[in-house]
Amino acid sequence: MSTIGAYFRLARVGWVLVREGVVSALPSQGLPPSVGLMKSLIEPLARKRSLKQARSERLTRAVDRLGPSYVKIGQFLATRPDVVGVDWAVDLALLQDRMAYFPTEAAKAAVEGSLGRPIADLYSSFGEPIAAASIAQVHPCMIGDRQVAVKVVRPGVRQRFAHDIESMYLLSRMQERFVPSSRRLKPVEVTRTLEQTTKVEMDLRLEAAGLSEIAENTKDDPGFRVPQVDWERTGRDVLTMEWIDGIKMSDLAALQAAGHDLERLAEVLIQSFLRHTLRDGFFHADMHPGNLFVDAAGTIVAVDMGIVGRLGKKERRFLAEILYGFITRDYMRVAEVHFEAGYVPAHHDVAAFAQAIRAIGEPIHGQPAETISMARLLALLFEVTDLFEMQTRPELILLQKTMVVVEGVSRMLNPRFNMWKAAEPVVGAWIRDNLGPKRVVSDLRDGLKAAVKLAEAVPEIAVKTEKFHEELLRMSEHGLRFDPETAEAIGKAEARHSRSGRVALWIIALSLVYFAFAFG
């Protein structure tokens, strides 16, 4: 029944997208003739007023009708231009995560249920909400004479998202089955990543842990910090943290009136982000201006750590070598890094790939440094790797998206901001420490640790190998056999799959008719 429900929900999503003119805005080129025909047949169902609006406005109206889960889905897809295309990613990035407040009494009940203590024991006062998003809202509260910000998860959001993500899985499986060219993008894996990141975002203990980790990483960094967490008053549905008195980075006039140096803030912001990325391998992945404050001392304070990114040592070296290769015009080295990392299939020619990289790099060297966009460079790089069957790397796409945002904020503060000059101290130092002699020592140390672990595991490996060998001999003599329960389960699963496949089209057709009469 859950699959049938997913078909109905998916049909409703399709109907809303049709009515709000989103489907009409989809490009027709490159689509199979049957899809193009279906698109032309359903376009007349769109509201006439929607067709007069910009595509971003149509998307916003459609997502507002679909509910909070789809705001989060849209924002996530905005981080995946490899999946939805650059233009659509830009439009999706404009979706505003501002929702209606839910009652303060419901927030208090959620806090008491999460922490197991009455509100009066936790806070001396619990204020009305001041900000609400798709997953949680924020209340100003007092603990004695200390003001704190209390973030509370929206009631029922987990159940709603669980239903909506089921429809996303259904759609991604259909995409993989019927659109072979999309398999390289791994739509099911993309949906799985969305599910995982949103589940993490809905557990405020994990956001608190992210704040704590980045606070430790940046305790000695100049000009950047995050709010302190009150762990006694933090649980799955509630996060209590330091109240930040500061100016939003989007308010340039207020920053200037307070006497802050905007050029210095731009430099500190990009250097902090690169430090977190290269040095720590852990970065705030939602650094838009609304999540960045400047306190009275001129320190940047980043809030809302619901979305974070991690890079392993290999990915950090990959990023640093690419940036260094473009700076030095060593395009062959940039190409070799892609092959060494296993990102580009080995059957491609390294020299041909280096030629494609040169097509990106050479135009850049003829421009003034302040006009060169590091984020744009990475975007062009991912476009080229598409031609060479580079598999989707979610961690690198999230990095690119965050870099686009951070670079945009830096140039908002200082339109003539020189990204490369600001980045050089951080990137240069990391390259010297990790791509020179120190890298050899580090690799030897890591190799020694791996060898010790392997030696410890040898007895267990030997036992498992012997058992596997015995199983192979048994199968070669008697064949592969299932027990009766397994065979019966396989038969039932196949029967369900066949029935659901036949019924799906009828469900969708009937749903569209229903929505046409009910909501038309």
Stockholm file with secondary structure:
# STOCKHOLM 1.0

chainA/1-520         MSTIGAYFRLARVGWVLVREGVVSALPSQGLPPSVGLMKSLIEPLARKRSLKQARSERLTRAVDRLGPSYVKIGQFLATRPDVVGVDWAVDLALLQDRMAYFPTEAAKAAVEGSLGRPIADLYSSFGEPIAAASIAQVHPCMIGDRQVAVKVVRPGVRQRFAHDIESMYLLSRMQERFVPSSRRLKPVEVTRTLEQTTKVEMDLRLEAAGLSEIAENTKDDPGFRVPQVDWERTGRDVLTMEWIDGIKMSDLAALQAAGHDLERLAEVLIQSFLRHTLRDGFFHADMHPGNLFVDAAGTIVAVDMGIVGRLGKKERRFLAEILYGFITRDYMRVAEVHFEAGYVPAHHDVAAFAQAIRAIGEPIHGQPAETISMARLLALLFEVTDLFEMQTRPELILLQKTMVVVEGVSRMLNPRFNMWKAAEPVVGAWIRDNLGPKRVVSDLRDGLKAAVKLAEAVPEIAVKTEKFHEELLRMSEHGLRFDPETAEAIGKAEARHSRSGRVALWIIALSLVYFAFAFG
#=GR chainA/1-520 SS CHHHHHHHHHHHHHHHHHHTTTGGGSCCTTSCHHHHHHHHHHGGGSCHHHHTSCHHHHHHHHHHHHCHHHHHHHHHHHTCHHHHCHHHHHHHHTCCCCCCCCCHHHHHHHHHHHHSSCHHHHCSEECCCSEECSSEEEEEEEETTEEEEEEEECTTHHHHHHHHHHHHHHHHHHHHHHCGGGGGGCHHHHHHHHHHHHHHHTCHHHHHHHHHHHHHHTTTCTTEECCCBCGGGCCSSEEEEECCCCEETTCHHHHHHTTCCHHHHHHHHHHHHHIIIIIISEEESCCCGGGEEECTTSCEEECCCSSEEECCHHHHHHHHHHHHHHHHTCHHHHHHHHHHTTCSCTTSCHHHHHHHHHHHHHHHHTSCGGGCCHHHHHHHHHHHHHHTTCCCCHHHHHHHHHHHHHHHHHHHHCTTCCHHHHHHHHHHHHHHHHSSHHHHHHHHHHHHHHHHHHHHHHHHHHHHHHHHHHHHHHHHHHCCCCCHHHHHHHHHHHHHHHHHHHHHHHHHHHHHHHHHHHHC
#=GC SS_cons         CHHHHHHHHHHHHHHHHHHTTTGGGSCCTTSCHHHHHHHHHHGGGSCHHHHTSCHHHHHHHHHHHHCHHHHHHHHHHHTCHHHHCHHHHHHHHTCCCCCCCCCHHHHHHHHHHHHSSCHHHHCSEECCCSEECSSEEEEEEEETTEEEEEEEECTTHHHHHHHHHHHHHHHHHHHHHHCGGGGGGCHHHHHHHHHHHHHHHTCHHHHHHHHHHHHHHTTTCTTEECCCBCGGGCCSSEEEEECCCCEETTCHHHHHHTTCCHHHHHHHHHHHHHIIIIIISEEESCCCGGGEEECTTSCEEECCCSSEEECCHHHHHHHHHHHHHHHHTCHHHHHHHHHHTTCSCTTSCHHHHHHHHHHHHHHHHTSCGGGCCHHHHHHHHHHHHHHTTCCCCHHHHHHHHHHHHHHHHHHHHCTTCCHHHHHHHHHHHHHHHHSSHHHHHHHHHHHHHHHHHHHHHHHHHHHHHHHHHHHHHHHHHHCCCCCHHHHHHHHHHHHHHHHHHHHHHHHHHHHHHHHHHHHC
//
